């Protein structure tokens, strides 16, 4: 647990350093950046920021897999939507081979 906490603190500090050196801040504004700025304003503590980032890292794979599962079920249950999605993919990708 201490190793994971230390790793999160290191990642957050790296993000903080990157934010302090970028020219266009809007290109780097993500949830972690918002948390860092909330801490800078005094709205959150460093521990709050660390905990939020840690929870995002731990929870993301589970929520993503469940979301993808239900998305695929919904697509399978609605063939007209699937056909429309395939037409859009073909229009955007063309003859190129799809890559993950």
C-alpha positions as CSV (number, residue, x, y, z in Angstrom):
1,X,0.0,0.0,0.0
2,X,2.9,2.4,0.8
3,X,4.5,1.5,-2.5
4,X,1.4,2.3,-4.4
5,X,0.8,5.5,-2.5
6,X,4.4,6.6,-3.2
7,X,4.0,5.8,-6.9
8,X,0.8,7.9,-7.0
9,X,2.6,10.8,-5.3
10,X,5.4,10.6,-7.8
11,X,3.0,10.5,-10.8
12,X,1.1,13.5,-9.4
13,X,4.3,15.4,-8.9
14,X,5.4,14.7,-12.5
15,X,2.0,15.9,-13.7
16,X,2.4,19.1,-11.5
17,X,5.8,19.7,-13.0
18,X,4.5,19.2,-16.6
19,X,1.6,21.6,-15.9
20,X,4.0,24.3,-14.7
21,X,6.0,24.2,-18.0
22,X,3.4,23.9,-20.7
23,X,2.6,26.8,-23.0
24,X,-1.0,26.0,-23.7
25,X,-2.7,24.8,-20.5
26,X,-6.0,23.9,-22.2
27,X,-4.3,21.1,-24.1
28,X,-3.3,19.4,-20.8
29,X,-6.5,19.9,-18.8
30,X,-7.8,16.6,-17.6
31,X,-9.3,15.4,-14.4
32,X,-5.9,15.0,-12.7
33,X,-5.0,18.6,-13.7
34,X,-8.3,19.8,-12.3
35,X,-7.5,18.1,-9.0
36,X,-4.0,19.6,-8.9
37,X,-5.4,23.1,-9.5
38,X,-8.1,22.5,-6.8
39,X,-5.3,21.7,-4.4
40,X,-3.4,24.8,-5.4
41,X,-6.6,26.9,-4.7
42,X,-6.9,25.2,-1.3
43,X,-10.1,23.3,-2.2
44,X,-8.4,19.9,-1.7
45,X,-5.5,18.6,0.3
46,X,-2.6,16.6,-1.2
47,X,-4.1,13.5,0.4
48,X,-7.5,14.2,-1.3
49,X,-5.7,14.5,-4.7
50,X,-3.7,11.3,-4.1
51,X,-6.8,9.4,-3.1
52,X,-8.8,10.5,-6.1
53,X,-6.0,9.6,-8.6
54,X,-5.5,6.2,-6.8
55,X,-9.2,5.4,-7.0
56,X,-9.3,6.4,-10.7
57,X,-6.3,4.1,-11.4
58,X,-7.8,1.2,-9.5
59,X,-11.5,1.5,-10.6
60,X,-11.0,2.4,-14.2
61,X,-10.3,-1.2,-15.6
62,X,-13.5,-2.5,-13.8
63,X,-15.8,0.2,-14.9
64,X,-14.4,0.2,-18.5
65,X,-14.9,-3.6,-18.9
66,X,-18.5,-3.4,-17.6
67,X,-19.2,-0.4,-19.8
68,X,-17.8,-2.2,-22.9
69,X,-19.7,-5.3,-22.1
70,X,-23.1,-3.6,-21.9
71,X,-22.2,-1.5,-25.0
72,X,-21.6,-4.6,-27.0
73,X,-24.8,-6.2,-25.7
74,X,-26.8,-3.1,-26.7
75,X,-25.2,-3.1,-30.2
76,X,-26.0,-6.8,-30.6
77,X,-29.6,-6.1,-29.7
78,X,-29.9,-3.2,-32.2
79,X,-28.7,-4.4,-35.6
80,X,-29.7,-1.2,-37.3
81,X,-27.4,0.7,-35.0
82,X,-24.6,-1.8,-35.6
83,X,-25.0,-1.3,-39.4
84,X,-24.9,2.5,-39.0
85,X,-21.7,2.2,-36.9
86,X,-20.1,-0.1,-39.5
87,X,-21.0,2.4,-42.3
88,X,-19.4,5.2,-40.2
89,X,-16.3,3.2,-39.5
90,X,-15.9,2.4,-43.2
91,X,-16.5,6.1,-44.2
92,X,-13.8,7.2,-41.7
93,X,-11.3,4.4,-42.0
94,X,-11.9,3.5,-45.7
95,X,-9.8,0.6,-46.9
96,X,-7.2,0.8,-44.1
97,X,-7.0,-2.2,-41.8
98,X,-8.5,-1.6,-38.4
99,X,-6.0,-1.5,-35.5
100,X,-6.6,-1.7,-31.8
